[in-house]
Amino acid sequence: MRFLFLCSLLLGAVAAFAQPKEQLDLLNDVRIDQRLGEPLPLEATFKDESGREVKLGEYFQKNRPVVLALIYYRCPSLCNQILNGMLAAFRIVKYDIGKDFDVVCISIDPRETPDLAAAKKKSYIESYHRPSAESGWHFLTGTEDQIKKVADAVGYHYKYVPESDIYAHAAGIVVCTPEGKLGQYFYGIEYSPRELELALTESSQGQIGNLVDAITLWCTVYDPATGSYQFLILRVIQAAGILTVLILGTFIVRNLRAEKVTRRIDENDLPKNGSDGGSQS
């Protein structure tokens, strides 16, 4: 009975972290793979907020680092949180946008227009409160092939969800060197001003950052079905489920061994055949 009870616990743990195939497929499709030191396709063409055609390389000709963010302007939640996190950090770092570094935001939605980009730029430039940002914070739109060219170079994997008419994507930004190489990745929606400032300093000197623990990335995947960080919960459940299986498995093995030892001891304590356990007179 004890064995059956323990097995039922084990099966329950397996079921607890088993997830629908669709969610797991999306989980694998939406991620950021670090490509530290790799070059960006500076020849990729986009339109800026005014509708002017520009090459990505135009923003890497000023001998200063560039913060790159792949977002989209009609995003219902996550992209605004990314931008807000950037803004909060930019307000604190000692460097100024447009003087010491540039920021390039590229929409991953090819349907978006320069008008949308201009509105988004206006909002964040006004909130930044530093006039130099007008010439240093850029919001671009482009065709699907040009967007994909940059996304592939960055290691940025996203997926369009037609049922919700939104893009599932991970949260993060990249600090690039003045030469257009990927220097340092930052994941999530909040960015440490101290670490960002250090990354800008290092990238301005052409230095490349270190790999970030992949577990950090797990915590920043957006679930389009719920509009929240549901994948964080799924991954925690998966990890907890795996740990539970290992613990229960070990517990079951130990209990089975203990039962065998107890059974042997009990058998050895039984009277031998032909022995009555005492003498009679």
C-alpha positions as CSV (number, residue, x, y, z in Angstrom):
1,M,0.0,0.0,0.0
2,R,2.8,2.4,0.9
3,F,4.4,1.7,-2.5
4,L,1.2,2.5,-4.4
5,F,0.8,5.7,-2.4
6,L,4.3,6.9,-3.2
7,C,3.8,6.0,-6.9
8,S,0.6,8.1,-7.0
9,L,2.5,11.0,-5.5
10,L,5.2,10.6,-8.2
11,L,2.7,10.5,-11.0
12,G,1.0,13.6,-9.6
13,A,4.3,15.5,-9.6
14,V,4.9,14.5,-13.2
15,A,1.4,15.8,-14.2
16,A,2.0,19.0,-12.3
17,F,4.8,20.2,-14.5
18,A,3.5,18.7,-17.8
19,Q,2.4,21.6,-19.9
20,P,0.2,21.9,-23.1
21,K,2.2,21.3,-26.2
22,E,1.2,24.6,-27.7
23,Q,2.6,26.6,-24.7
24,L,5.8,24.7,-24.8
25,D,6.2,25.2,-28.5
26,L,5.7,28.9,-28.1
27,L,8.1,28.9,-25.2
28,N,10.8,27.5,-27.5
29,D,10.0,29.9,-30.3
30,V,10.2,33.0,-28.1
31,R,13.6,33.7,-26.7
32,I,16.8,35.7,-27.0
33,D,20.1,33.9,-27.9
34,Q,23.1,35.9,-27.0
35,R,25.5,36.6,-29.9
36,L,28.1,38.6,-28.1
37,G,30.7,40.1,-30.4
38,E,28.7,39.4,-33.6
39,P,28.2,42.3,-36.0
40,L,24.8,43.9,-36.8
41,P,23.7,44.1,-40.4
42,L,24.5,47.8,-40.7
43,E,23.3,47.8,-44.3
44,A,19.7,47.0,-43.2
45,T,17.3,49.8,-44.3
46,F,14.4,51.3,-42.3
47,K,12.3,54.4,-42.1
48,D,12.8,56.9,-39.2
49,E,10.0,58.8,-37.5
50,S,9.8,61.3,-40.3
51,G,9.4,58.7,-43.0
52,R,13.0,59.1,-44.2
53,E,14.7,56.0,-45.4
54,V,17.8,55.3,-43.3
55,K,20.4,52.6,-43.0
56,L,21.1,51.1,-39.5
57,G,24.7,52.0,-40.0
58,E,23.9,55.7,-39.9
59,Y,23.5,55.4,-36.1
60,F,27.0,53.8,-35.7
61,Q,29.0,56.6,-37.2
62,K,29.4,58.9,-34.2
63,N,32.0,56.9,-32.2
64,R,29.6,56.2,-29.4
65,P,27.7,53.1,-28.2
66,V,24.1,52.4,-29.2
67,V,21.4,50.8,-27.1
68,L,19.2,48.6,-29.3
69,A,15.7,47.5,-28.5
70,L,13.4,45.3,-30.6
71,I,9.8,46.1,-29.7
72,Y,6.7,47.3,-31.4
73,Y,4.7,50.4,-30.8
74,R,1.1,48.9,-30.6
75,C,2.3,46.4,-28.0
76,P,-0.4,46.1,-25.3
77,S,1.9,45.8,-22.3
78,L,5.5,44.4,-22.4
79,C,7.1,46.9,-24.9
80,N,5.9,49.9,-22.9
81,Q,7.4,48.3,-19.8
82,I,10.7,47.8,-21.6
83,L,10.7,51.4,-22.7
84,N,9.7,52.6,-19.2
85,G,12.5,50.5,-17.8
86,M,15.0,52.1,-20.2
87,L,13.7,55.6,-19.5
88,A,14.1,55.0,-15.7
89,A,17.7,53.9,-16.1
90,F,18.6,56.6,-18.7
91,R,17.4,59.3,-16.2
92,I,19.9,58.1,-13.7
93,V,23.1,57.2,-15.7
94,K,25.6,60.0,-16.0
95,Y,25.6,59.8,-19.8
96,D,23.2,61.7,-22.0
97,I,21.3,60.3,-25.0
98,G,22.4,62.2,-28.1
99,K,25.7,63.2,-26.6
100,D,27.3,60.1,-25.1
101,F,25.3,57.3,-26.6
102,D,22.3,56.7,-29.0
103,V,19.2,54.6,-28.6
104,V,17.6,52.8,-31.6
105,C,14.2,51.1,-31.2
106,I,13.1,49.0,-34.1
107,S,9.5,47.8,-34.5
108,I,9.1,44.1,-35.2
109,D,5.7,44.7,-36.7
110,P,6.1,45.5,-40.4
111,R,2.6,47.0,-40.5
112,E,3.5,49.9,-38.2
113,T,4.2,53.3,-39.7
114,P,6.5,56.3,-39.1
115,D,3.5,58.1,-37.6
116,L,3.3,55.5,-34.8
117,A,7.0,55.7,-34.3
118,A,6.9,59.5,-34.1
119,A,4.1,59.5,-31.5
120,K,6.1,57.0,-29.4
121,K,9.3,59.1,-29.7
122,K,7.5,62.3,-28.7
123,S,6.2,60.6,-25.6
124,Y,9.5,59.4,-24.4
125,I,11.6,62.3,-25.4
126,E,9.3,64.6,-23.4
127,S,9.6,62.3,-20.4
128,Y,13.4,62.1,-20.6
129,H,13.7,65.9,-20.1
130,R,17.0,66.2,-21.9
131,P,17.0,68.1,-25.2
132,S,19.9,66.2,-26.7
133,A,17.7,63.1,-26.9
134,E,15.8,64.5,-29.9
135,S,18.8,63.7,-32.1
136,G,19.8,60.6,-30.3
137,W,16.7,58.4,-29.6
138,H,15.4,56.9,-32.8
139,F,12.2,54.9,-33.4
140,L,12.3,53.0,-36.7
141,T,9.9,50.9,-38.8
142,G,10.7,48.6,-41.7
143,T,9.7,45.7,-43.9
144,E,9.6,42.2,-42.6
145,D,12.8,41.0,-44.3
146,Q,14.8,44.0,-42.9
147,I,13.4,43.5,-39.4
148,K,14.2,39.8,-39.6
149,K,17.7,40.5,-40.7
150,V,18.4,42.5,-37.5
151,A,16.5,40.1,-35.3
152,D,18.4,37.1,-36.5
153,A,21.7,38.9,-36.0
154,V,20.7,39.8,-32.4
155,G,19.4,36.3,-31.7
156,Y,15.9,37.7,-31.1
157,H,13.2,35.1,-31.7
158,Y,9.6,36.3,-31.7
159,K,6.3,35.0,-33.1
160,Y,3.2,36.5,-34.4
161,V,0.0,35.2,-32.7
162,P,-2.9,35.7,-35.2
163,E,-5.6,34.8,-32.7
164,S,-4.7,37.8,-30.6
165,D,-3.1,39.9,-33.3
166,I,0.0,40.4,-31.2
167,Y,3.6,39.4,-31.2
168,A,5.0,37.1,-28.5
169,H,8.5,38.1,-27.6
170,A,11.0,38.2,-24.8
171,A,12.1,41.3,-23.0
172,G,15.5,42.7,-23.3
173,I,17.9,45.3,-24.8
174,V,21.4,45.2,-26.2
175,V,24.2,47.6,-25.7
176,C,26.3,47.7,-29.0
177,T,29.8,49.0,-29.7
178,P,30.3,52.0,-31.9
179,E,31.4,49.6,-34.6
180,G,28.0,47.8,-34.6
181,K,29.0,44.7,-32.6
182,L,26.7,43.2,-29.9
183,G,28.4,44.1,-26.6
184,Q,26.1,43.4,-23.7
185,Y,22.6,41.9,-23.2
186,F,20.2,43.1,-20.5
187,Y,17.1,41.0,-19.9
188,G,13.8,41.9,-18.3
189,I,12.0,45.2,-18.0
190,E,14.1,46.8,-15.3
191,Y,17.8,47.7,-15.9
192,S,20.3,48.6,-13.3
193,P,21.6,52.1,-14.0
194,R,25.0,51.2,-12.6
195,E,25.4,48.1,-14.8
196,L,24.0,49.9,-17.8
197,E,26.4,52.8,-17.3
198,L,29.3,50.3,-17.0
199,A,28.1,48.5,-20.2
200,L,28.0,51.9,-22.0
201,T,31.5,52.7,-20.8
202,E,32.9,49.3,-21.9
203,S,31.1,49.2,-25.2
204,S,32.4,52.7,-26.0
205,Q,35.8,51.2,-25.8
206,G,34.9,48.2,-28.0
207,Q,34.7,45.8,-25.1
208,I,32.4,42.8,-25.2
209,G,30.5,41.7,-22.1
210,N,30.2,38.2,-20.5
211,L,27.4,35.7,-21.0
212,V,24.4,36.1,-18.7
213,D,23.0,33.1,-16.9
214,A,20.2,31.7,-19.2
215,I,17.9,31.4,-16.1
216,T,17.6,35.2,-16.1
217,L,16.1,35.0,-19.6
218,W,13.5,32.4,-18.4
219,C,11.9,35.1,-16.2
220,T,11.1,37.6,-18.9
221,V,9.1,35.7,-21.5
222,Y,5.7,37.3,-22.2
223,D,2.6,35.1,-22.5
224,P,0.3,36.6,-25.2
225,A,-2.7,34.5,-24.1
226,T,-2.9,36.1,-20.7
227,G,-1.0,39.4,-21.2
228,S,1.2,38.5,-18.3
229,Y,4.4,36.7,-17.4
230,Q,2.7,33.3,-17.4
231,F,5.7,31.5,-18.8
232,L,7.6,32.4,-15.6
233,I,5.0,30.5,-13.7
234,L,5.1,27.5,-16.1
235,R,8.9,27.3,-15.9
236,V,8.9,27.5,-12.1
237,I,6.2,24.8,-12.0
238,Q,8.4,22.7,-14.4
239,A,11.5,23.2,-12.3
240,A,9.6,22.5,-9.1
241,G,8.0,19.4,-10.6
242,I,11.3,18.0,-11.7
243,L,12.8,18.6,-8.3
244,T,9.7,16.9,-6.7
245,V,10.1,13.9,-9.0
246,L,13.7,13.5,-8.0
247,I,13.0,13.9,-4.3
248,L,10.0,11.5,-4.4
249,G,12.0,9.0,-6.5
250,T,14.8,9.0,-4.0
251,F,12.3,8.7,-1.2
252,I,10.6,5.7,-2.8
253,V,13.9,3.9,-3.4
254,R,15.0,4.4,0.1
255,N,11.6,3.2,1.5
256,L,11.7,0.1,-0.6
257,R,15.1,-0.7,0.6
258,A,14.2,-0.1,4.2
259,E,11.1,-2.4,3.9
260,K,13.3,-5.2,2.5
261,V,15.8,-4.8,5.4
262,T,12.9,-4.8,7.9
263,R,11.4,-7.9,6.3
264,R,14.7,-9.7,6.6
265,I,15.1,-8.8,10.2
266,D,11.6,-9.9,11.0
267,E,12.2,-13.3,9.2
268,N,15.4,-13.9,11.2
269,D,13.6,-13.3,14.4
270,L,11.0,-16.0,13.7
271,P,11.4,-19.4,15.5
272,K,13.2,-22.0,13.4
273,N,11.3,-25.1,12.2
274,G,11.2,-27.7,15.0
275,S,12.0,-25.2,17.7
276,D,9.4,-24.2,20.2
277,G,11.4,-21.3,21.6
278,G,11.9,-23.0,25.0
279,S,12.5,-26.3,27.0
280,Q,9.9,-28.4,28.7
281,S,10.4,-30.8,31.6
